[in-house]
Amino acid sequence: MSNSTTVISDWGDVDNELACYLHADAIEIVLPNMPELENTYEAKYDARYYDYRLPLGKLHLLELVVYLLYSISSANVETVRRTAVKSALAWHKIYLSNHKNNQTPTANVLVFDIQFKSASTKAHNLHDKNVQDGIGKRFKHGFAPRYFMEDLIIDISDSLQPLQIFSWHDWHSLLAALQTPCELWRFLAYRLEQLQHTASSPVSSSESEDKIVTQFLNSPALFAPAIAIDNALIKYGLQHEPNSALIAMTLAQKNHSTTAQMYQQHMVQAAILWSQLSTQMIAAVNEKLVASKNKDELGLTFAQWQQQILDESLFSCHELVRTLYRHPKQEQVLQKKGYVVHQHSYESLGRHYVLIFYGQESEGQHSKATIQPNLSKIAQDVATRLPVAELHHIIVLGIDFITEAEDTFIDIDLWIQPVAAMTQRERQLTKQIQRLHQQSQNHDQHSHHSLDEPENSKARQIIQEPKKNL
């Protein structure tokens, strides 16, 4: 067992962006062989199964909490730990045998938490959060890559959908490092490859989860989706050259430059800020939905909006936040008039952003009074003009920088417009427009565009949302 120590349970709440992808309420499950363990060690356990439907695949998460007495010996803690993990693996094997027809890419995870309780704690109160907070201590432990082969003697390659096991601390640590659901998904695939490599290697590995996360963040897998989308944007004629920030970051990573760590920190900070801004935007939308008469229909829209705006990679968050941070540095004339920036997601080629920075002129073309009531119309207009066959959502942000005393706040209006998939005929027209665009280079690329840009147009069906300006 690696570095097992008892620590005060004072970990702050990690912003878990997985919540909006939960397909159904968590299911409380019964694990085999656990009643005997409870009787032997005066323990209690709680096991719950979560089914997340991420954009890249399914995440099946089994959360297991075992409550032990303070007086239990270290040797017995390890026995309980091994028994509980084997019990979870047995349940997972039964689950897979009952779901053999699942063809969707799936990641299976066990998050195992051990907490200590006093003998006076009532069993039926263990699931109450206030009681759990009062328990005060968690058992800090981890699962090194060789643990499964040497301690549990498990063939990690024996199943097409192996169960990846994390301690509570390691799981929340990697969530804090990765920040976004899509990076979590790619990390789980990367980690599984590392575990399978370790299983086939004669050299023992004792790398920590933190080390594996660091390796992932320094691997080509981190920027691969962004590079593919960047190339596609050039092919579609939406930009004329590769993204300079993407080039700088990939080169720094490839050359093991000292700036690579700085770029990683910038991306994580941007992801945290984007998450906070997204929470504010969604909360503002939610206030409108609460007052709406058709709560069921708009409630579904609310969940879908959450999933779209949170489905961004570290690099994509970096680019969105970087665009926001450029605004205070713009010329005063431009800030006064207001302007529009078209920006594509670097996680999904089908998602396009229109960032409208409100002007200060009350009756101006880009004023809040003019733009705010027409966000949905703007989204539909942009959707009909973008020559991207994969387009599925237009996200319009109406951005207002508010200065009070020496503080500056950002207030953002949000509208997300789903777009129907193209027909074969529309795809052909799009390709023709793309070829014409590549042949015509009569205008210079500008950093800021009018609402009429991009100039390429094509027929596209819009999925109509409820006619309500949010």
Secondary structure, DSSP 8 states (H G I E B T S, - for coil): --S-EEEE--------TTGGGB-S--EE---TTHHHHHHHHT-EEEEEEEEEEETTEEEEEEEEEEEEETT--HHHHHHHHHHHHHHHHHHHHHHHHT-TT--S-EEEEEEEEEEEE-TTS-GGGTT-HHHHHHH-EEEE----TTHHHHTS---TTSSSS-EEEEEHHHHHHHHHHH-SHHHHHHHHHHHHHHHHHHHT-SS-----HHHHHHHHHTSGGGTHHHHHHHHHHHHTTS-SS--HHHHHHHHHHHTT-THHHHHHHHHHHHHHHHHHHHHHHHHHHHHHHHT-S-HHHHHHHHHHHHHHHH---HHHHHHHHHHHHHGGGS-HHHHHH-EEEEEE-SS-TTEEEEEEE-BS-TTSTTBHHHHGGGHHHHHHHHHHH---TT--EEEEEEEEEEEETTEEEEEEEEEEEEB----HHHHHHHHHHHHHHHH---S---SSB-TT-S-------B----S---
